[in-house]
């Protein structure tokens, strides 16, 4: 059993910042070759519609469809998948959806307005998006939890129509994914994936309707396509590999911390797991635990590669410096495995989701805690937030002037318009002034 070769740093070493820049850097999308492939696919789907979708499905997913009607998976098929689930899985999915719904109901924004003394009304009208596309990875690497996390807040927001695309390579369908779509009230499901599915959602085909926004995770081709169609449609984010930062004071079972670090490393070889602790002896214990427990993991090769390529164990002088590390790294998932995590919150500025206390495993948030598991990666938590109901709502400003308000505001607007040299603006405002 070889010791895990995870890198160790002291936050007070002279070259620490350089080393951190290297392990945190991540090019989230694509080289020129990927860009060119995606551009060709997107343009082809835009021009040839269903036929292009069927051609790419045969080429990339080894699934031959003889008629465009076969692109759609019926509601009856979704309900069949739900009915055939083992009771334990169905109950778990339904509980997850209920908890996610309960949390997201608190995020829903309502329209508002107020009236000024002269009778002018100002406000904001909040409306849901008309139609949203949900991309779900398919085949063996399928995630019913992604269906729940993307579909539920859209439905809470009041989105009228939710269109799901999911690849079914070689005709392989994940029953849990279809069942999750049934539970979450997805309106239509199509068995296409990759950049071609993103293009179909953005521009529409004879069968797949164009949407207003595309959400959901995918591989580098999907991420590149989402970036390419942004502007025609909205997107949630360009997501990089999964990340976890665990801050521990040294008093949690090192086996727990080791497994928490594994929980993200097992996603893929590019995932990132980092431990920050003021206790160097505890860091040794966690590395010993990881080395021992790694052999028990079915995905041990992926975990080892991720930990040795992009993982780190960082020793800090105290918990104040640990908070500095949090704000520097701006992690997707942050675990505060300490006695009083609430005391740390006011100083934490950058994190996607914060898991507080020794008993709060990040994995709970992935499935059923309630908050969304679609989170900003690659340090984008500095300016981004988790997916939520607000991503499926838009806001319109409301302005209704009374005669008095038109007079008061019109004089100010006209002066400013004259200053900008926009005479029609000024005249438009002055026409409504009191004579």
C-alpha positions in Angstrom: 0.0 0.0 0.0 1.8 3.1 -1.2 1.3 6.4 0.7 -0.9 8.9 -1.1 1.3 11.5 -2.8 -0.8 14.5 -2.1 1.0 17.8 -2.0 1.6 19.6 1.3 2.0 23.3 1.8 2.7 25.6 4.7 0.7 28.9 4.2 3.7 30.8 5.5 6.3 29.5 3.1 7.7 32.1 0.7 6.6 30.4 -2.4 3.1 29.5 -1.1 1.2 31.9 -3.3 2.9 30.7 -6.5 2.2 27.1 -5.6 -1.5 27.9 -4.9 -1.9 29.7 -8.2 -0.6 26.6 -9.9 -3.0 24.1 -8.3 -6.0 26.4 -8.4 -5.7 27.3 -12.1 -8.1 25.6 -14.4 -9.1 26.2 -18.0 -12.8 25.5 -17.8 -13.4 25.2 -21.5 -11.8 24.1 -24.6 -9.0 24.3 -27.0 -9.2 25.3 -30.6 -10.1 21.7 -31.7 -13.0 21.4 -29.3 -14.2 24.9 -30.3 -14.1 24.0 -34.0 -16.0 20.7 -33.6 -18.7 22.4 -31.5 -19.1 25.3 -33.9 -19.6 22.9 -36.8 -22.2 20.9 -34.8 -24.1 23.9 -33.6 -24.3 25.4 -37.1 -25.3 22.1 -38.6 -28.2 21.6 -36.1 -29.3 25.2 -36.7 -29.5 24.5 -40.5 -30.6 20.9 -40.7 -32.6 20.5 -37.5 -33.9 17.0 -36.7 -31.9 15.3 -39.4 -28.6 16.7 -38.0 -29.7 15.6 -34.5 -30.3 12.0 -35.7 -27.0 11.9 -37.6 -25.0 13.0 -34.6 -26.9 10.7 -32.2 -25.9 7.8 -34.5 -22.3 9.0 -34.7 -21.6 9.9 -31.1 -24.1 7.8 -29.1 -24.2 4.7 -31.4 -28.0 5.0 -31.5 -29.8 4.9 -34.8 -33.2 6.6 -34.9 -35.3 5.9 -38.0 -37.9 8.6 -37.4 -37.7 12.0 -35.7 -40.6 11.0 -33.4 -38.2 8.6 -31.7 -36.3 11.6 -30.4 -38.9 12.2 -27.7 -39.4 10.0 -24.6 -43.1 9.9 -23.8 -44.6 10.9 -20.5 -46.0 7.3 -20.3 -42.4 6.1 -20.3 -41.4 8.5 -17.5 -44.3 7.3 -15.4 -43.4 3.6 -16.1 -39.9 4.3 -14.9 -41.3 5.8 -11.7 -43.8 3.0 -11.1 -41.0 0.4 -11.5 -38.6 1.9 -9.1 -37.9 0.0 -5.9 -39.9 1.6 -3.1 -36.7 2.7 -1.2 -35.4 4.6 -4.3 -38.7 6.2 -5.0 -39.1 7.4 -1.4 -35.6 8.8 -1.4 -36.2 10.7 -4.7 -39.5 12.0 -3.5 -38.1 13.2 -0.2 -35.2 14.9 -2.0 -37.6 16.7 -4.3 -39.8 17.8 -1.4 -36.8 19.2 0.6 -35.4 21.0 -2.4 -38.8 22.5 -3.1 -39.3 23.6 0.5 -35.9 25.4 0.5 -36.4 27.0 -2.8 -39.9 28.3 -2.1 -38.2 30.7 0.3 -36.2 32.2 -2.6 -39.2 33.2 -4.7 -39.4 36.9 -5.4 -42.6 38.8 -5.7 -43.5 41.9 -7.6 -43.5 45.1 -5.7 -44.3 48.8 -6.1 -44.6 52.0 -4.1 -46.2 55.4 -4.7 -44.4 58.7 -4.2 -46.1 61.8 -2.6 -47.1 63.3 -6.0 -48.7 60.0 -7.1 -45.9 58.6 -9.3 -45.7 54.8 -9.0 -42.4 53.0 -9.2 -41.9 49.2 -8.9 -40.7 45.9 -10.2 -42.7 43.2 -11.9 -41.3 39.7 -11.5 -42.2 37.0 -14.1 -41.0 33.5 -14.7 -39.2 32.4 -17.9 -41.5 30.9 -20.5 -39.5 27.8 -21.4 -36.2 26.4 -20.0 -34.0 23.6 -21.3 -32.4 21.2 -18.8 -29.3 19.2 -19.9 -28.8 16.0 -18.0 -25.8 13.6 -18.5 -26.9 10.2 -19.6 -25.9 6.6 -19.8 -24.1 5.1 -16.9 -22.8 8.5 -15.7 -26.3 9.6 -14.9 -27.4 11.9 -12.1 -31.0 11.9 -11.1 -30.0 14.5 -8.4 -29.2 16.9 -11.2 -32.7 16.6 -12.5 -34.1 17.5 -9.0 -31.7 20.4 -8.5 -32.4 22.0 -11.9 -36.1 21.2 -12.4 -37.5 22.0 -8.9 -36.4 25.6 -8.7 -37.6 26.2 -12.3 -41.0 24.8 -11.4 -41.1 26.9 -8.1 -40.3 30.0 -10.2 -43.4 29.2 -12.3 -41.6 28.3 -15.6 -44.3 27.3 -18.0 -42.5 24.5 -19.9 -39.4 22.5 -18.9 -37.7 20.7 -21.7 -35.1 18.0 -20.8 -32.5 16.5 -23.0 -30.6 13.4 -22.0 -28.3 11.2 -24.1 -29.1 7.5 -24.2 -25.9 6.0 -25.6 -26.5 2.7 -27.4 -30.1 3.1 -26.2 -29.1 2.8 -22.6 -31.6 4.7 -20.4 -31.2 5.4 -16.7 -34.4 4.6 -15.0 -33.7 6.9 -12.0 -33.2 9.9 -14.3 -36.6 9.2 -16.0 -38.3 8.7 -12.7 -36.8 12.0 -11.4 -38.2 13.8 -14.4 -41.6 12.3 -13.7 -41.5 13.4 -10.0 -40.3 16.9 -10.8 -43.0 17.5 -13.5 -40.6 17.9 -16.5 -42.9 18.6 -19.5 -41.0 17.0 -22.4 -37.9 14.8 -22.6 -35.7 14.1 -25.6 -33.0 11.4 -26.0 -30.2 13.6 -27.4 -27.0 14.9 -25.8 -23.8 16.7 -26.5 -23.3 20.0 -28.3 -26.1 19.0 -30.7 -28.6 18.9 -27.9 -27.5 22.4 -26.7 -27.9 23.7 -30.2 -31.4 22.2 -30.5 -32.5 23.9 -27.3 -31.0 27.2 -28.3 -32.3 27.4 -31.9 -35.1 24.8 -32.0 -35.8 22.1 -34.5 -38.9 20.6 -36.1 -39.4 18.6 -32.9 -37.5 20.3 -30.1 -38.8 23.8 -29.2 -36.3 26.6 -28.7 -35.9 27.6 -25.0 -35.1 30.9 -23.2 -32.4 29.5 -20.9 -30.3 26.3 -20.7 -29.2 24.9 -17.4 -27.5 21.7 -16.3 -24.0 20.1 -16.3 -22.2 18.4 -19.1 -18.8 17.5 -20.6 -16.4 19.9 -22.3 -18.4 19.8 -25.5 -21.6 20.7 -23.7 -19.9 23.5 -21.8 -18.4 24.9 -24.9 -21.7 24.8 -26.7 -23.4 26.6 -23.9 -20.8 29.3 -24.0 -21.3 29.5 -27.8 -25.1 29.9 -27.8 -25.1 32.3 -24.8 -26.7 35.6 -25.9 -29.3 33.7 -28.1 -30.3 32.0 -24.8 -29.4 32.4 -21.2 -27.2 29.8 -19.4 -26.7 29.0 -15.8 -22.9 28.9 -15.7 -19.8 27.3 -17.3 -18.9 24.8 -14.6 -15.5 23.4 -14.0 -14.5 20.2 -12.1 -16.0 19.6 -8.6 -14.2 21.1 -5.6 -14.2 20.8 -1.8 -12.3 22.7 0.8 -12.4 21.2 4.3 -11.3 23.4 7.2 -10.7 21.4 10.3 -9.3 22.4 13.7 -7.9 18.9 14.3 -10.7 17.5 16.5 -12.8 15.6 14.0 -12.2 11.9 13.2 -9.6 11.9 10.5 -11.4 9.1 8.7 -14.4 11.3 8.3 -12.3 14.1 6.8 -10.5 11.6 4.5 -13.9 10.4 3.1 -15.2 13.9 2.7 -12.2 14.7 0.6 -12.8 11.5 -1.4 -16.4 12.4 -2.0 -15.5 15.1 -4.5 -12.3 13.5 -5.8 -14.3 10.5 -7.0 -16.3 12.7 -9.5 -13.4 12.7 -12.0 -9.6 13.0 -12.3 -9.8 16.8 -12.5 -11.7 17.3 -9.3 -10.1 19.2 -6.4 -10.0 18.3 -2.7 -8.1 20.5 -0.3 -7.7 20.3 3.5 -6.7 23.3 5.6 -5.8 22.9 9.3 -3.6 24.6 11.9 -2.6 21.1 13.3 0.3 19.5 11.3 -0.1 16.3 13.3 -3.7 16.1 12.4 -2.8 16.6 8.7 -0.5 13.5 9.0 -3.4 11.5 10.4 -5.7 12.5 7.6 -3.1 11.5 5.0 -2.7 8.2 6.8 -6.5 7.7 6.7 -6.7 8.5 3.0 -3.9 6.1 2.2 -5.6 3.3 4.2 -9.2 4.0 3.0 -8.3 4.5 -0.6 -8.0 0.8 -1.2 -11.6 0.3 -0.1 -13.0 2.6 -2.8 -14.4 1.2 -6.0 -13.3 4.4 -7.8 -9.9 4.5 -6.1 -8.0 5.1 -9.4 -10.0 8.2 -10.1 -9.6 9.4 -6.5 -5.9 8.9 -6.4 -5.3 10.7 -9.7 -7.4 13.7 -8.6 -5.8 14.0 -5.2 -2.3 13.6 -6.5 -2.8 16.0 -9.5 -4.9 18.8 -7.9 -5.3 18.0 -4.2 -3.5 19.7 -1.3 -3.1 19.7 2.4 -2.4 23.2 3.7 -1.1 24.0 7.2 -1.9 27.4 8.6 -0.8 29.2 11.8 -4.3 29.6 13.2 -8.0 29.7 12.3 -7.8 33.3 11.2 -5.3 32.3 8.5 -7.6 29.5 7.6 -10.3 32.0 6.8 -7.9 33.9 4.6 -7.4 30.6 2.7 -11.1 30.2 2.3 -11.5 33.6 0.7 -8.4 33.1 -1.5 -9.6 29.7 -2.8 -13.3 30.7 -3.0 -14.4 27.0 -3.1 -17.5 25.4 -4.6 -18.1 23.4 -1.4 -16.7 24.5 2.0 -16.8 22.3 5.1 -16.2 24.0 8.4 -15.4 21.0 10.6 -14.9 23.0 13.8 -16.6 23.6 17.2 -18.2 26.9 16.4 -18.7 27.3 12.6 -21.3 30.1 13.0 -18.6 32.3 14.6 -16.6 32.1 11.3 -19.4 33.0 9.0 -19.1 36.8 9.1 -15.6 36.7 7.8 -16.3 34.2 5.0 -16.9 36.2 1.7 -16.4 33.6 -1.0 -17.9 30.1 -1.0 -20.6 28.4 -3.1 -22.1 26.3 -0.2 -21.0 26.2 3.4 -21.4 22.9 5.4 -21.2 23.8 9.1 -20.1 21.5 11.9 -18.5 18.1 12.3 -21.7 16.2 11.4 -22.5 18.0 8.1 -21.0 16.0 5.3 -21.0 17.7 1.9 -22.6 14.7 0.4 -25.9 15.6 2.1 -26.0 18.8 0.1 -25.5 16.8 -3.1 -28.7 14.9 -2.6 -31.3 15.9 -0.1 -30.4 18.7 2.4 -32.4 21.3 0.4 -30.0 23.9 -1.0 -29.0 23.6 -4.6 -26.0 21.5 -5.6 -25.4 23.5 -8.8 -22.6 25.8 -7.5 -19.9 28.1 -8.8 -16.6 26.5 -9.4 -13.0 27.6 -10.4 -13.1 30.5 -7.9 -16.2 32.0 -9.5 -17.8 32.0 -6.1 -16.1 35.5 -5.8 -18.9 36.8 -8.0 -21.5 34.0 -8.5 -24.2 32.2 -6.5 -25.8 28.8 -6.4 -28.5 28.0 -8.9 -31.8 29.1 -7.5 -35.4 30.3 -8.2 -34.0 33.7 -9.1 -32.2 32.2 -12.1 -35.6 31.3 -13.6 -37.3 34.7 -12.9 -36.7 38.0 -14.6 -37.5 41.5 -13.5 -39.2 44.4 -15.3 -39.0 47.9 -14.0 -42.3 49.8 -13.5 -42.6 53.6 -13.9 -46.0 55.4 -14.0 -45.8 59.2 -13.7 -48.6 61.4 -12.3 -49.0 64.8 -14.0 -47.0 66.3 -11.1 -44.3 63.6 -11.4 -44.0 64.2 -15.2 -43.4 67.9 -14.5 -40.8 67.4 -11.7 -38.9 64.6 -13.4 -39.3 66.0 -16.8 -37.4 69.2 -15.9 -34.5 67.2 -14.5 -34.5 64.8 -17.4 -34.5 67.6 -19.9 -31.6 69.4 -18.3 -29.5 66.1 -18.3 -30.6 65.3 -21.9 -29.5 68.7 -23.1 -26.1 68.1 -21.4 -25.7 64.9 -23.4 -26.7 66.6 -26.6 -29.9 64.5 -27.1 -32.4 67.0 -28.0 -35.3 64.6 -28.8 -34.9 63.2 -25.3 -35.2 66.7 -23.8 -38.2 67.6 -26.0 -40.0 64.4 -25.2 -39.7 65.2 -21.5 -40.6 68.9 -21.9 -43.8 68.2 -23.9 -45.3 66.9 -20.6 -44.3 69.9 -18.5 -47.1 72.0 -17.1 -47.7 75.1 -19.2 
